[in-house]
Amino acid sequence: MDRWETQVRRGLVELAVLAAAARGETYGYRVVEQLGSLPGLALTESTVYPALTRLAREGMLAVRVEPSPAGPPRRYYRLTDDGRGRLGRMADSWRSLTESLNLLLESGGKEP
């Protein structure tokens, strides 16, 4: 993977994690699996778990803790209203950015 691709993916972690949580209540490993099933979005646990913790601390995700039959208690995450708002703003920004870049790439760098 090229350095630029790593930088782009690093910048998209929050958007990807919020979008995964928008599908419904989830837990960390499920987010890792969901993103890993999509080409180009595979993120490691060491990337996803800190993002979940930070987003919960910022009030973007609500956390519910349940006992686990094996291992430590499992944390379940769901979007808060603030998280849904941030996701909407980020998604709008992403769509605008990708639309502009697609136009630029399709034009071969020529004036639109």
All heavy atoms as an XYZ file, in Angstrom:
869
protein
N       0.850     -1.179      0.000
C       0.000      0.000      0.000
C       0.898      1.245      0.000
O       1.835      1.346      0.766
C      -0.901     -0.016      1.242
C      -1.832      1.156      1.325
S      -2.922      1.167      2.780
C      -3.483     -0.509      2.883
N       0.575      2.175     -0.882
C       1.340      3.417     -0.965
C       1.071      4.302      0.247
O       0.021      4.216      0.877
C       0.966      4.188     -2.230
C       1.474      3.517     -3.495
O       2.436      2.748     -3.410
O       0.888      3.768     -4.563
N       2.022      5.188      0.521
C       1.900      6.098      1.667
C       0.655      6.967      1.566
O      -0.041      7.180      2.548
C       3.158      6.963      1.770
C       3.164      7.865      2.982
C       4.483      8.635      3.101
N       4.463      9.461      4.266
C       3.956     10.686      4.315
N       3.425     11.212      3.241
N       3.976     11.381      5.425
N       0.345      7.488      0.367
C      -0.820      8.369      0.216
C      -2.110      7.623      0.552
O      -3.021      8.178      1.145
C      -0.882      8.988     -1.185
C      -1.318      8.031     -2.254
C      -0.541      7.216     -3.018
C      -2.671      7.776     -2.649
N      -1.327      6.472     -3.860
C      -2.637      6.796     -3.656
C      -3.905      8.276     -2.242
C      -3.783      6.307     -4.274
C      -5.050      7.783     -2.865
C      -4.977      6.813     -3.863
N      -2.166      6.344      0.162
C      -3.360      5.549      0.448
C      -3.514      5.340      1.957
O      -4.622      5.406      2.495
C      -3.289      4.204     -0.269
C      -4.575      3.413     -0.171
C      -4.539      2.126     -0.957
O      -3.570      1.888     -1.704
O      -5.481      1.345     -0.816
N      -2.408      5.117      2.642
C      -2.434      4.975      4.099
C      -2.961      6.246      4.744
O      -3.779      6.198      5.666
C      -1.016      4.651      4.623
O      -0.575      3.441      4.024
C      -1.013      4.507      6.124
N      -2.505      7.392      4.254
C      -2.949      8.677      4.808
C      -4.443      8.897      4.567
O      -5.159      9.370      5.456
C      -2.140      9.832      4.200
C      -0.683      9.835      4.603
C      -0.498      9.989      6.098
O      -1.264     10.649      6.771
N       0.520      9.340      6.633
N      -4.925      8.563      3.383
C      -6.351      8.715      3.079
C      -7.173      7.823      3.998
O      -8.153      8.261      4.595
C      -6.640      8.389      1.594
C      -8.137      8.282      1.329
C      -6.025      9.438      0.690
N      -6.764      6.576      4.127
C      -7.506      5.639      4.995
C      -7.502      6.106      6.441
O      -8.524      6.020      7.121
C      -6.909      4.235      4.879
C      -7.237      3.575      3.550
C      -6.376      2.348      3.287
N      -6.144      1.520      4.427
C      -6.841      0.421      4.719
N      -7.803      0.028      3.937
N      -6.551     -0.291      5.783
N      -6.387      6.639      6.899
C      -6.298      7.128      8.272
C      -7.313      8.256      8.488
O      -7.947      8.340      9.533
C      -4.883      7.615      8.568
C      -4.686      8.021     10.017
C      -3.247      8.345     10.308
N      -2.450      7.124     10.186
C      -1.194      7.103      9.789
N      -0.569      8.196      9.463
N      -0.550      5.963      9.719
N      -7.453      9.111      7.492
C      -8.395     10.220      7.597
C      -9.848      9.794      7.531
O     -10.735     10.546      7.948
N     -10.101      8.602      7.030
C     -11.481      8.134      6.868
C     -11.961      7.210      7.981
O     -13.104      6.764      7.955
C     -11.629      7.417      5.526
C     -11.450      8.315      4.305
C     -11.486      7.482      3.030
C     -12.511      9.387      4.285
N     -11.114      6.952      8.957
C     -11.481      6.028     10.035
C     -12.764      6.468     10.727
O     -13.696      5.680     10.903
C     -10.329      5.870     11.056
C     -10.794      5.124     12.293
C      -9.148      5.176     10.417
N     -12.839      7.727     11.123
C     -14.014      8.204     11.859
C     -15.275      8.065     11.018
O     -16.302      7.587     11.502
C     -13.818      9.660     12.273
C     -14.974     10.209     13.090
C     -14.697     11.605     13.609
O     -13.554     11.892     14.011
O     -15.643     12.402     13.629
N     -15.215      8.456      9.765
C     -16.373      8.343      8.887
C     -16.796      6.881      8.741
O     -17.981      6.552      8.848
C     -16.066      8.953      7.513
C     -17.149      8.839      6.440
C     -18.462      9.447      6.887
C     -16.662      9.495      5.149
N     -15.845      5.987      8.531
C     -16.157      4.574      8.364
C     -16.765      3.973      9.631
O     -17.750      3.225      9.572
C     -14.897      3.801      7.963
N     -16.219      4.311     10.788
C     -16.730      3.763     12.056
C     -18.134      4.299     12.338
O     -19.034      3.535     12.727
C     -15.748      4.062     13.213
C     -16.374      3.751     14.565
C     -14.456      3.271     13.027
N     -18.356      5.586     12.121
C     -19.703      6.142     12.329
C     -20.704      5.519     11.360
O     -21.835      5.205     11.743
C     -19.681      7.664     12.182
C     -19.007      8.449     13.302
C     -18.918      9.926     12.939
C     -19.741      8.265     14.629
N     -20.300      5.328     10.110
C     -21.196      4.717      9.125
C     -21.533      3.280      9.508
O     -22.680      2.845      9.357
C     -20.570      4.773      7.734
N     -20.559      2.543     10.034
C     -20.824      1.172     10.483
C     -21.794      1.175     11.657
O     -22.716      0.356     11.721
C     -19.516      0.477     10.859
N     -21.629      2.122     12.580
C     -22.521      2.209     13.738
C     -23.929      2.646     13.327
O     -24.900      2.340     14.022
C     -21.951      3.165     14.779
N     -24.044      3.331     12.215
C     -25.360      3.786     11.748
C     -26.231      2.617     11.304
O     -27.452      2.755     11.217
C     -25.198      4.784     10.602
N     -25.637      1.471     11.069
C     -26.387      0.282     10.668
C     -27.158     -0.325     11.833
O     -27.972     -1.207     11.641
C     -25.442     -0.766     10.094
C     -24.792     -0.349      8.807
C     -23.828     -1.392      8.347
N     -23.616     -1.292      6.913
C     -22.927     -2.170      6.231
N     -22.378     -3.219      6.824
N     -22.767     -2.012      4.926
N     -26.867      0.121     13.036
C     -27.516     -0.408     14.226
C     -26.488     -0.687     15.299
O     -25.285     -0.618     15.056
N     -26.983     -0.973     16.489
C     -26.070     -1.226     17.606
C     -25.049     -2.291     17.208
O     -25.392     -3.296     16.579
C     -26.860     -1.678     18.828
C     -26.012     -1.757     20.067
C     -26.823     -2.079     21.304
O     -27.405     -3.182     21.353
O     -26.881     -1.224     22.204
N     -23.809     -2.056     17.593
C     -22.728     -2.945     17.185
C     -21.656     -2.998     18.258
O     -21.733     -2.268     19.250
C     -22.138     -2.474     15.831
O     -21.279     -3.484     15.312
C     -21.406     -1.149     15.956
N     -20.682     -3.836     18.079
C     -19.543     -3.913     18.989
C     -18.265     -3.879     18.151
O     -18.302     -4.023     16.915
C     -19.599     -5.151     19.887
C     -19.786     -6.458     19.159
C     -18.695     -7.210     18.748
C     -21.055     -6.937     18.889
C     -18.872     -8.403     18.079
C     -21.241     -8.130     18.223
C     -20.138     -8.865     17.818
O     -20.316    -10.044     17.154
N     -17.150     -3.644     18.801
C     -15.895     -3.382     18.111
C     -15.502     -4.412     17.070
O     -15.186     -4.065     15.940
N     -15.524     -5.677     17.445
C     -15.066     -6.692     16.495
C     -16.005     -6.778     15.296
O     -15.561     -7.025     14.174
C     -14.911     -8.052     17.175
C     -14.204     -9.033     16.279
C     -12.842     -8.879     16.020
C     -14.889    -10.067     15.664
C     -12.183     -9.751     15.168
C     -14.232    -10.944     14.819
C     -12.882    -10.778     14.575
O     -12.225    -11.639     13.725
N     -17.285     -6.553     15.513
C     -18.233     -6.557     14.395
C     -17.911     -5.416     13.421
O     -17.989     -5.586     12.211
C     -19.671     -6.444     14.870
C     -20.663     -6.529     13.704
C     -22.093     -6.355     14.130
N     -22.516     -7.453     14.973
C     -23.568     -7.388     15.789
N     -24.273     -6.276     15.883
N     -23.918     -8.421     16.511
N     -17.536     -4.253     13.948
C     -17.142     -3.128     13.088
C     -15.920     -3.522     12.260
O     -15.878     -3.289     11.050
C     -16.860     -1.856     13.909
C     -16.265     -0.757     13.042
C     -18.127     -1.367     14.592
N     -14.931     -4.142     12.898
C     -13.735     -4.600     12.187
C     -14.128     -5.555     11.062
O     -13.644     -5.442      9.928
C     -12.736     -5.275     13.159
C     -11.583     -5.931     12.404
C     -12.206     -4.270     14.162
N     -15.022     -6.495     11.352
C     -15.464     -7.460     10.340
C     -16.226     -6.774      9.201
O     -16.017     -7.087      8.033
C     -16.352     -8.530     10.970
C     -15.602     -9.507     11.832
C     -16.520    -10.538     12.452
O     -17.687    -10.202     12.797
O     -16.091    -11.688     12.594
N     -17.156     -5.866      9.551
C     -17.941     -5.171      8.520
C     -17.032     -4.395      7.584
O     -17.178     -4.474      6.360
C     -18.941     -4.204      9.164
C     -20.125     -4.869      9.799
C     -21.020     -3.867     10.519
O     -20.586     -2.773     10.891
N     -22.260     -4.248     10.733
N     -16.115     -3.633      8.145
C     -15.228     -2.836      7.312
C     -14.283     -3.728      6.513
O     -13.984     -3.433      5.356
C     -14.451     -1.833      8.160
C     -15.314     -0.798      8.898
C     -14.445      0.110      9.744
C     -16.177     -0.007      7.944
N     -13.853     -4.816      7.113
C     -12.957     -5.741      6.426
C     -13.599     -6.438      5.247
O     -12.911     -6.886      4.327
N     -14.927     -6.506      5.237
C     -15.625     -7.163      4.127
C     -15.796     -6.234      2.923
O     -16.268     -6.660      1.878
C     -16.998     -7.668      4.594
O     -17.877     -6.570      4.815
N     -15.412     -4.968      3.079
C     -15.546     -3.985      1.995
C     -14.168     -3.669      1.419
O     -13.264     -3.311      2.168
C     -16.213     -2.711      2.523
C     -17.606     -2.912      3.107
C     -18.052     -1.663      3.856
C     -18.594     -3.264      2.012
N     -14.020     -3.774      0.099
C     -12.702     -3.520     -0.508
C     -12.152     -2.144     -0.136
O     -12.851     -1.137     -0.215
C     -12.982     -3.582     -2.017
C     -14.249     -4.375     -2.144
C     -15.041     -4.099     -0.889
N     -10.909     -2.138      0.335
C     -10.234     -0.893      0.662
C     -10.518     -0.345      2.045
O      -9.895      0.623      2.456
N     -11.452     -0.935      2.783
C     -11.797     -0.402      4.104
C     -11.321     -1.262      5.266
O     -11.654     -0.970      6.402
C     -13.310     -0.202      4.231
C     -13.872      1.033      3.565
C     -15.379      1.120      3.798
C     -13.201      2.292      4.072
N     -10.578     -2.294      4.997
C     -10.109     -3.155      6.077
C      -9.272     -2.335      7.062
O      -8.288     -1.715      6.681
C      -9.294     -4.311      5.527
N      -9.717     -2.301      8.303
C      -9.005     -1.605      9.379
C      -8.726     -2.610     10.481
O      -9.514     -3.524     10.712
C      -9.851     -0.451      9.930
C     -10.214      0.657      8.948
C     -11.217      1.615      9.578
C      -8.983      1.400      8.497
N      -7.631     -2.429     11.170
C      -7.267     -3.352     12.233
C      -7.990     -2.990     13.535
O      -8.481     -1.873     13.704
C      -5.751     -3.320     12.490
O      -5.409     -2.018     12.952
C      -4.969     -3.656     11.222
N      -8.001     -3.937     14.439
C      -8.578     -3.691     15.765
C      -7.855     -2.541     16.454
O      -8.483     -1.744     17.156
C      -8.482     -4.956     16.623
C      -9.392     -6.070     16.143
C      -9.227     -7.343     16.939
O      -8.991     -7.256     18.163
O      -9.343     -8.422     16.343
N      -6.547     -2.432     16.237
C      -5.781     -1.368     16.891
C      -6.120      0.010     16.328
O      -5.737      1.022     16.918
C      -4.278     -1.634     16.776
O      -3.871     -1.613     15.421
N      -6.838      0.070     15.227
C      -7.326      1.329     14.681
C      -8.771      1.575     15.096
O      -9.139      2.680     15.483
C      -7.228      1.318     13.142
O      -5.864      1.127     12.768
C      -7.743      2.607     12.541
N      -9.594      0.541     15.034
C     -11.033      0.680     15.297
C     -11.326      0.934     16.766
O     -12.104      1.836     17.102
C     -11.806     -0.553     14.784
C     -13.252     -0.536     15.261
C     -11.736     -0.615     13.258
N     -10.728      0.175     17.673
C     -11.065      0.310     19.089
C     -10.750      1.697     19.659
O     -11.586      2.266     20.365
C     -10.418     -0.800     19.921
C     -11.137     -2.121     19.773
C     -10.627     -3.125     18.955
C     -12.333     -2.365     20.426
C     -11.296     -4.339     18.800
C     -13.008     -3.564     20.287
C     -12.488     -4.543     19.472
O     -13.147     -5.729     19.316
N      -9.585      2.271     19.355
C      -9.347      3.643     19.839
C     -10.338      4.649     19.246
O     -10.748      5.594     19.924
C      -7.919      3.947     19.395
C      -7.269      2.620     19.240
C      -8.359      1.703     18.779
N     -10.726      4.449     17.993
C     -11.705      5.353     17.372
C     -13.051      5.239     18.081
O     -13.703      6.251     18.358
C     -11.855      5.040     15.888
N     -13.475      4.032     18.405
C     -14.735      3.840     19.135
C     -14.676      4.528     20.496
O     -15.623      5.214     20.893
C     -15.035      2.345     19.310
C     -15.463      1.590     18.067
C     -15.415      0.084     18.316
C     -16.865      2.015     17.629
N     -13.573      4.351     21.198
C     -13.414      4.957     22.520
C     -13.476      6.478     22.430
O     -14.155      7.145     23.211
C     -12.082      4.503     23.154
O     -12.101      3.084     23.287
C     -11.865      5.144     24.510
N     -12.762      7.043     21.460
C     -12.741      8.505     21.298
C     -14.121      9.038     20.910
O     -14.594     10.032     21.466
C     -11.708      8.899     20.240
C     -11.595     10.402     20.037
C     -10.544     10.780     19.014
N     -10.648     10.071     17.755
C     -11.548     10.364     16.812
N     -12.404     11.341     16.988
N     -11.584      9.675     15.687
N     -14.792      8.362     19.992
C     -16.123      8.813     19.562
C     -17.133      8.718     20.704
O     -18.014      9.566     20.832
C     -16.582      8.013     18.342
C     -15.820      8.330     17.056
C     -16.073      7.261     15.997
C     -16.196      9.715     16.546
N     -16.997      7.717     21.549
C     -17.873      7.608     22.718
C     -17.575      8.740     23.700
O     -18.496      9.377     24.231
C     -17.696      6.246     23.384
N     -16.301      9.016     23.919
C     -15.906     10.100     24.826
C     -16.420     11.447     24.314
O     -16.816     12.310     25.096
C     -14.383     10.114     24.971
C     -13.865     11.072     26.026
C     -12.351     11.024     26.190
N     -11.653     11.335     24.953
C     -10.899     10.469     24.260
N     -10.730      9.240     24.695
N     -10.308     10.841     23.144
N     -16.457     11.626     23.008
C     -16.930     12.879     22.406
C     -18.456     12.962     22.323
O     -18.993     13.957     21.866
C     -16.337     13.035     21.001
C     -14.847     13.250     20.999
C     -14.247     13.269     19.598
O     -14.993     13.090     18.604
O     -13.034     13.470     19.498
N     -19.143     11.892     22.742
C     -20.604     11.899     22.738
C     -21.221     11.528     21.406
O     -22.427     11.693     21.212
N     -20.429     11.004     20.486
C     -20.948     10.601     19.178
C     -21.552      9.201     19.219
O     -22.406      8.860     18.409
C     -19.848     10.631     18.108
C     -19.162     11.978     17.919
S     -20.309     13.273     17.424
C     -20.179     14.360     18.835
N     -21.095      8.407     20.177
C     -21.589      7.044     20.361
C     -22.003      6.850     21.811
O     -21.333      7.341     22.723
C     -20.499      6.015     20.032
C     -19.968      5.973     18.601
C     -18.761      5.047     18.512
C     -21.061      5.528     17.643
N     -23.106      6.145     22.008
C     -23.510      5.725     23.353
C     -22.982      4.303     23.552
O     -22.908      3.523     22.602
C     -25.027      5.753     23.485
N     -22.619      3.971     24.773
C     -22.034      2.665     25.071
C     -22.909      1.928     26.074
O     -23.365      2.504     27.060
C     -20.615      2.809     25.662
C     -19.986      1.449     25.905
C     -19.747      3.659     24.770
N     -23.124      0.645     25.803
C     -23.832     -0.242     26.723
C     -22.919     -1.442     26.940
O     -22.376     -1.996     25.984
C     -25.158     -0.666     26.088
C     -25.962     -1.654     26.879
C     -27.306     -1.923     26.190
N     -27.171     -2.595     24.913
C     -27.092     -3.917     24.744
N     -27.089     -4.721     25.798
N     -26.999     -4.441     23.537
N     -22.734     -1.837     28.204
C     -21.842     -2.951     28.520
C     -22.685     -4.154     28.927
O     -23.594     -4.043     29.748
C     -20.860     -2.576     29.658
C     -19.941     -3.741     29.982
C     -20.063     -1.338     29.276
N     -22.375     -5.304     28.318
C     -23.073     -6.565     28.600
C     -22.046     -7.622     28.989
O     -20.957     -7.666     28.403
C     -23.798     -7.062     27.342
C     -25.056     -6.323     26.993
C     -26.242     -6.770     27.831
O     -26.352     -7.972     28.139
O     -27.042     -5.892     28.177
N     -22.393     -8.487     29.935
C     -21.483     -9.598     30.241
C     -21.316    -10.486     29.014
O     -22.213    -10.602     28.192
C     -22.208    -10.371     31.358
C     -23.284     -9.466     31.839
C     -23.596     -8.503     30.748
N     -20.144    -11.076     28.895
C     -19.858    -11.977     27.785
C     -19.710    -13.384     28.330
O     -19.134    -13.573     29.399
C     -18.567    -11.539     27.097
O     -18.221    -12.443     26.082
N     -20.240    -14.391     27.621
C     -20.107    -15.767     28.116
C     -18.649    -16.226     28.185
O     -18.316    -17.093     28.973
C     -20.891    -16.598     27.108
C     -21.063    -15.735     25.902
C     -20.949    -14.327     26.355
N     -17.807    -15.623     27.347
C     -16.385    -15.972     27.365
C     -15.585    -14.680     27.239
O     -15.753    -13.938     26.285
C     -16.052    -16.907     26.208
N     -14.763    -14.414     28.215
C     -13.929    -13.222     28.136
C     -14.534    -12.030     28.845
O     -15.511    -12.144     29.585
N     -13.959    -10.869     28.597
C     -14.403     -9.643     29.289
C     -15.777     -9.193     28.803
O     -16.256     -9.640     27.756
C     -13.325     -8.621     28.908
C     -12.748     -9.124     27.628
C     -12.863    -10.617     27.677
N     -16.429     -8.310     29.543
C     -17.729     -7.798     29.105
C     -17.607     -7.146     27.722
O     -16.563     -6.608     27.362
C     -18.090     -6.742     30.154
C     -17.228     -7.043     31.330
C     -16.000     -7.710     30.802
N     -18.680     -7.228     26.959
C     -18.689     -6.667     25.606
C     -19.333     -5.287     25.628
O     -20.376     -5.093     26.241
C     -19.453     -7.596     24.659
C     -19.511     -7.072     23.241
C     -20.124     -8.072     22.316
N     -19.144     -9.097     22.006
C     -19.413    -10.214     21.362
N     -20.649    -10.465     20.977
N     -18.479    -11.090     21.096
N     -18.711     -4.344     24.944
C     -19.247     -2.986     24.815
C     -20.008     -2.887     23.497
O     -19.462     -3.174     22.445
C     -18.124     -1.958     24.824
C     -17.354     -1.909     26.110
C     -16.275     -0.834     26.029
N     -15.394     -0.854     27.172
C     -15.695     -0.357     28.361
N     -16.856      0.205     28.557
N     -14.833     -0.410     29.353
N     -21.244     -2.449     23.611
C     -22.078     -2.225     22.429
C     -22.196     -0.724     22.209
O     -22.394      0.036     23.150
C     -23.477     -2.818     22.637
C     -23.473     -4.327     22.604
C     -23.243     -5.057     23.758
C     -23.698     -5.000     21.415
C     -23.244     -6.442     23.739
C     -23.692     -6.384     21.378
C     -23.468     -7.094     22.536
O     -23.453     -8.465     22.512
N     -22.082     -0.323     20.945
C     -22.093      1.089     20.574
C     -23.274      1.388     19.666
O     -23.631      0.569     18.814
C     -20.804      1.455     19.824
C     -19.555      1.207     20.615
C     -18.912     -0.021     20.585
C     -19.011      2.208     21.400
C     -17.755     -0.252     21.321
C     -17.851      1.993     22.141
C     -17.239      0.759     22.091
O     -16.098      0.538     22.825
N     -23.848      2.570     19.845
C     -24.881      3.052     18.928
C     -24.704      4.550     18.766
O     -24.194      5.234     19.652
C     -26.276      2.705     19.404
C     -26.701      3.364     20.665
C     -28.138      2.985     21.056
N     -28.400      3.400     22.408
C     -28.585      4.658     22.783
N     -28.554      5.622     21.900
N     -28.804      4.967     24.043
N     -25.128      5.062     17.601
C     -25.009      6.489     17.332
C     -25.920      7.286     18.252
O     -27.054      6.886     18.505
C     -25.427      6.802     15.892
C     -24.434      6.541     14.782
C     -25.037      6.941     13.440
C     -23.138      7.275     15.013
N     -25.432      8.398     18.716
C     -26.271      9.360     19.431
C     -26.810     10.344     18.382
O     -26.417     10.289     17.211
C     -25.443     10.130     20.477
O     -24.423     10.862     19.786
C     -24.827      9.200     21.507
N     -27.669     11.245     18.806
C     -28.145     12.284     17.884
C     -26.974     13.118     17.370
O     -26.913     13.455     16.179
C     -29.186     13.179     18.557
C     -30.513     12.464     18.782
O     -30.761     11.431     18.115
O     -31.300     12.940     19.619
N     -26.035     13.449     18.268
C     -24.853     14.204     17.847
C     -24.027     13.405     16.840
O     -23.501     13.951     15.865
C     -23.977     14.582     19.044
C     -24.580     15.689     19.894
O     -25.514     16.370     19.415
O     -24.113     15.865     21.037
N     -23.899     12.116     17.073
C     -23.155     11.251     16.160
C     -23.826     11.162     14.802
O     -23.154     11.182     13.765
N     -25.140     11.092     14.799
C     -25.885     11.051     13.535
C     -25.682     12.358     12.762
O     -25.488     12.357     11.549
C     -27.364     10.808     13.823
C     -28.136     10.321     12.640
C     -29.510      9.773     13.023
N     -29.491      8.698     14.006
C     -29.118      7.439     13.770
N     -28.717      7.121     12.572
N     -29.135      6.538     14.707
N     -25.677     13.487     13.486
C     -25.430     14.777     12.854
C     -24.030     14.862     12.263
O     -23.853     15.333     11.136
N     -23.035     14.417     13.042
C     -21.654     14.455     12.540
C     -21.514     13.557     11.320
O     -20.887     13.935     10.327
C     -20.658     14.045     13.617
C     -19.220     14.147     13.097
C     -18.178     13.699     14.086
N     -17.982     14.679     15.140
C     -17.081     14.539     16.114
N     -16.297     13.472     16.152
N     -16.957     15.447     17.047
N     -22.103     12.374     11.385
C     -22.039     11.458     10.250
C     -22.653     12.104      9.009
O     -22.088     12.028      7.919
C     -22.750     10.140     10.571
C     -22.888      9.153      9.406
C     -21.524      8.758      8.840
C     -23.672      7.926      9.859
N     -23.782     12.763      9.160
C     -24.424     13.421      8.019
C     -23.540     14.489      7.411
O     -23.390     14.574      6.183
N     -22.925     15.312      8.261
C     -22.032     16.368      7.759
C     -20.799     15.780      7.079
O     -20.371     16.245      6.013
C     -21.620     17.303      8.898
C     -22.763     18.175      9.411
C     -22.297     19.192     10.438
N     -21.640     18.607     11.604
C     -22.281     18.107     12.659
N     -23.613     18.100     12.713
N     -21.601     17.607     13.688
N     -20.239     14.745      7.689
C     -19.060     14.112      7.101
C     -19.405     13.446      5.775
O     -18.632     13.526      4.810
C     -18.465     13.087      8.070
C     -17.839     13.704      9.303
S     -17.191     12.447     10.432
C     -15.665     12.036      9.591
N     -20.548     12.782      5.707
C     -20.969     12.115      4.471
C     -21.196     13.137      3.362
O     -20.790     12.913      2.214
C     -22.222     11.283      4.724
N     -21.826     14.260      3.694
C     -22.025     15.313      2.690
C     -20.685     15.825      2.175
O     -20.501     16.008      0.967
C     -22.828     16.479      3.282
C     -24.288     16.142      3.512
O     -24.768     15.109      2.969
O     -24.945     16.907      4.250
N     -19.763     16.058      3.070
C     -18.444     16.545      2.693
C     -17.725     15.522      1.816
O     -17.110     15.868      0.803
C     -17.632     16.851      3.952
O     -16.361     17.309      3.629
N     -17.804     14.261      2.191
C     -17.160     13.193      1.422
C     -17.747     13.113      0.018
O     -17.010     13.021     -0.966
C     -17.306     11.866      2.148
C     -16.771     10.733      1.334
C     -17.478      9.770      0.688
C     -15.399     10.462      1.052
N     -16.634      8.919      0.026
C     -15.350      9.323      0.231
C     -14.209     11.083      1.420
C     -14.157      8.780     -0.229
C     -13.022     10.540      0.949
C     -13.002      9.409      0.137
N     -19.061     13.172     -0.089
C     -19.707     13.110     -1.408
C     -19.274     14.272     -2.282
O     -18.995     14.102     -3.474
C     -21.218     13.076     -1.246
C     -21.730     11.759     -0.725
C     -23.255     11.728     -0.649
N     -23.694     10.554      0.075
C     -24.166     10.557      1.316
N     -24.293     11.701      1.988
N     -24.524      9.441      1.902
N     -19.222     15.461     -1.719
C     -18.803     16.643     -2.471
C     -17.353     16.502     -2.932
O     -17.025     16.793     -4.089
C     -18.974     17.893     -1.601
O     -18.505     19.024     -2.262
N     -16.507     16.065     -2.032
C     -15.092     15.894     -2.350
C     -14.898     14.846     -3.441
O     -14.159     15.075     -4.407
C     -14.324     15.499     -1.084
C     -12.840     15.209     -1.243
C     -12.102     16.479     -1.658
C     -12.280     14.663      0.057
N     -15.539     13.692     -3.307
C     -15.360     12.635     -4.307
C     -15.941     13.048     -5.654
O     -15.379     12.719     -6.699
C     -15.958     11.297     -3.849
O     -17.327     11.463     -3.522
C     -15.199     10.724     -2.665
N     -17.042     13.774     -5.639
C     -17.616     14.260     -6.897
C     -16.630     15.194     -7.609
O     -16.394     15.071     -8.810
C     -18.931     14.990     -6.632
C     -19.632     15.470     -7.882
C     -20.944     16.162     -7.552
O     -21.657     15.706     -6.631
O     -21.249     17.159     -8.231
N     -16.038     16.109     -6.866
C     -15.062     17.040     -7.440
C     -13.828     16.308     -7.959
O     -13.336     16.593     -9.058
C     -14.644     18.085     -6.412
O     -15.741     18.889     -6.060
N     -13.317     15.367     -7.177
C     -12.141     14.619     -7.618
C     -12.454     13.772     -8.846
O     -11.629     13.667     -9.759
C     -11.612     13.741     -6.487
C     -10.780     14.464     -5.440
C     -10.488     13.559     -4.251
C      -9.492     14.977     -6.039
N     -13.635     13.169     -8.897
C     -14.025     12.381    -10.069
C     -14.083     13.253    -11.312
O     -13.634     12.847    -12.386
C     -15.365     11.675     -9.837
C     -15.216     10.479     -8.922
O     -14.147      9.891     -8.815
N     -16.295     10.128     -8.248
N     -14.637     14.455    -11.180
C     -14.669     15.372    -12.320
C     -13.258     15.710    -12.788
O     -12.972     15.727    -13.989
C     -15.420     16.658    -11.958
C     -16.920     16.556    -11.835
C     -17.503     17.859    -11.264
C     -17.546     16.252    -13.189
N     -12.377     15.978    -11.854
C     -11.006     16.321    -12.178
C     -10.308     15.138    -12.864
O      -9.647     15.307    -13.888
C     -10.245     16.725    -10.922
C      -8.810     17.180    -11.098
C      -8.750     18.440    -11.960
C      -8.184     17.431     -9.741
N     -10.479     13.956    -12.320
C      -9.831     12.767    -12.892
C     -10.395     12.439    -14.277
O      -9.646     12.063    -15.186
C      -9.999     11.578    -11.951
C      -9.219     11.665    -10.648
C      -9.669     10.581     -9.676
C      -7.727     11.607    -10.894
N     -11.701     12.565    -14.444
C     -12.327     12.255    -15.727
C     -11.932     13.256    -16.805
O     -11.908     12.925    -17.980
C     -13.842     12.208    -15.580
C     -14.292     10.990    -14.789
C     -15.754     11.052    -14.373
O     -16.474     11.970    -14.804
O     -16.149     10.176    -13.592
N     -11.629     14.482    -16.413
C     -11.253     15.497    -17.388
C      -9.786     15.368    -17.800
O      -9.324     16.109    -18.660
C     -11.520     16.905    -16.836
O     -10.574     17.219    -15.833
N      -9.081     14.467    -17.157
C      -7.671     14.296    -17.475
C      -6.839     15.495    -17.099
O      -5.784     15.727    -17.675
N      -7.328     16.290    -16.156
C      -6.598     17.463    -15.719
C      -6.893     18.696    -16.561
O      -6.371     19.771    -16.298
N      -7.727     18.536    -17.603
C      -8.086     19.687    -18.440
C      -9.108     20.538    -17.730
O      -9.831     20.071    -16.846
C      -8.647     19.193    -19.774
C      -7.662     18.391    -20.585
C      -8.321     17.847    -21.829
C      -7.330     16.941    -22.530
N      -7.966     15.844    -23.192
N      -9.210     21.795    -18.129
C     -10.192     22.695    -17.536
C     -11.591     22.109    -17.737
O     -11.911     21.661    -18.822
C     -10.119     24.076    -18.202
C      -8.883     24.867    -17.825
C      -8.864     25.293    -16.378
O      -9.909     25.744    -15.861
O      -7.802     25.189    -15.753
N     -12.427     22.140    -16.677
C     -13.788     21.591    -16.813
C     -14.659     22.471    -17.697
O     -14.445     23.599    -17.930
C     -14.334     21.581    -15.385
C     -13.351     22.326    -14.538
C     -12.114     22.564    -15.351
